[in-house]
Amino acid sequence: MSDTNSKPGALGRPNYITPKGHAKLVAELDQLWKVERPRVTREVSDAAAMGDRSENAEYIYGKKRLREIDRRLRYLSKRLDDLKVVPPPEDPPDRAFFGAWVTVEDEAGDESRYRLVGPDETDVDHGEISIDSPVGRVLLGKCEGDEVTVQRPKGRATFQVVAVEYEKP
């Protein structure tokens, strides 16, 4: 899965992202560029018209917020250029690869469900973990019935892969 437009990530592979994750970053860029930045620019302009800028909190805060927005816009623009969007497979494999939902069972019989995603869309609260994370790395390539061991900060944990699923394209 190499792409000449995609620069390698931390582990030497391209920076993958799901279509949903890509759409979220594009929406953020659009929101910042078309809504936030013009609003803050107006606020800064209005605050500047009030006179002395050195003690004008609205002006100082507005300029700071404008710099933050511009920094995020630059980051998102560059990052979106470096990402490779990976759609769900037409014919899903039985192994866990990028974009797969993997259900695992721990030694106590408790189940957890994780989606293997890129680092730009990691959301642990929603079960979306990076393929570069310790758990993500050990789950890559595994199929139902495989056993994996993960070294975590609180110690080693062994999991059984219960299911591997993909979203329909």
N, C-alpha and C positions, 0 to 999 in steps of 0.2 A: 504494500500500500504506500508506495512512495509518490511524492508529488514535488515537482521542481519548484512550485511556488510556496511550499511550506518548509519553513526552517525547522531544524530539529529542536526538540525540547530538551529538558534536563537529562533525560536518559538516552538521548541520541535518536529518538524517534520523533516523527512529526507531531506537532501540537494539534491533536484531534479534539473535535467538539461535535456534539450532537446537533441536529437541525434546531431543536428546541433551545439549546444553550446559545447557539449562534443568534437566533431570533431575539433572545433576551438581551444579548450584548448590543445588537443593532438597535433595539428599542431604547435602551439606555442612552446610546449615542445620539439617537434622534431626539429624545426628550431633553437631553442636556443642550443640544445645539439649537433646537427650534423653540423650546419653552423656557428652560432655566436661564440660559445665558442671556437671551433678550430681556427677560424680566429683571435679572440682577443688573444688567447694563443700564436699564431705565432707572432703577433704584439708585445706582451710583451717580448717574447724571443728575437726578433730582437732589440727591444729598450734596453734590458739588455746587449746585446752584444756591444752596443755603448760605454760602460764605466760607468762613475759616475752616479749611479742611484738616488742619492739624489737630483740632479737638472735636471733630465731627465723627462720632462713633458710627453712625450709619454709613458714612463715606468709607471709613477705615475698614469696617467689617465687610462692606460690599466689595471693596477692592480685593480683600483677602479671599472672599468667596469666589470672585471672578477668577483669581489665580488658580484656586482649587478646581473649578470647572474646566478651565483651559488645560490644566495638567491632566485631568481625567479624559478629556476629549483627545488629547495627543496620545495618551496611553491606549485608549480604545481603538483609535484609528490604526495605530501601528499593530496592535494585537490582532485585530480582525484580519489584517493583511497576512499575518503569520499562521493563521488557523486553517486547518483542513476539515471541512464539514463531512462527517461520515454518517450517511443515512442508514436506517435499519436495513439489514440484509433481506433481499427478496425471498431467499430460501434459507431460513435461519439454521445455523449449525447447532449441533447438540453440545458444543463446547462454549465456554464463557469467553467472549471477546468484547471489544469496545462496544458499549451501548447495551450490553446484556443485563437483565435483572437476574441476580443469583440469590437463591434462598439457601441459607446454611443453618445447620443445627449444631449447637455447642454440646459439650459433654454432659450438661445438666438437662438436655432435651429442649432447651429454649431455641426458637427459630428467629432469625434475623434475615431481612431482605435488603440487598444492596444493588445499586445500579452502578456499573463501571463506566465512568465518564472522564472527561478531561479535567485538568486542574482548574480551568476557568469556570467550571460549572459545579464544583463540589459543593454539596449541601448535606451535611451529615444528618441534620434534623429530618430531611426527606429521604434518607437512605442513599443519597448519591455520593459515591466515594471516588476519588481519583484513581486511575489505573496506576499511578505512580506511588500510591500509599502502600504501606506494608500489606494490608489486607487485599487491596486491589491487585498488587503484584502476584500474590500467591494464588488468587482466583483465576487469573488469566490462563486460558487454555484448559481449564478443568471442566469435567462433565459430571452429570448426576451420578452419585455414588462415590466420587473421589473424596479422599480425606486430605485436609490441609492443616498445616501447623503454622501459626503466626506468632512472631515474637513481638509482644506489645510492651508498652512501658510498665504495665503491672504484671508482666510475666507471659509465659508461653500459653497459647490457647490452641486447641485442636477443634476443627470443625468438619462436619460431613456436608458435602454439597447435596442438597435435597432437590433443587430444580434450577434449570437454566432457561430463561425465557427472553424473548425479544419483542419489542413493540412492532406492530404491523406497520409496514411502510405506507 
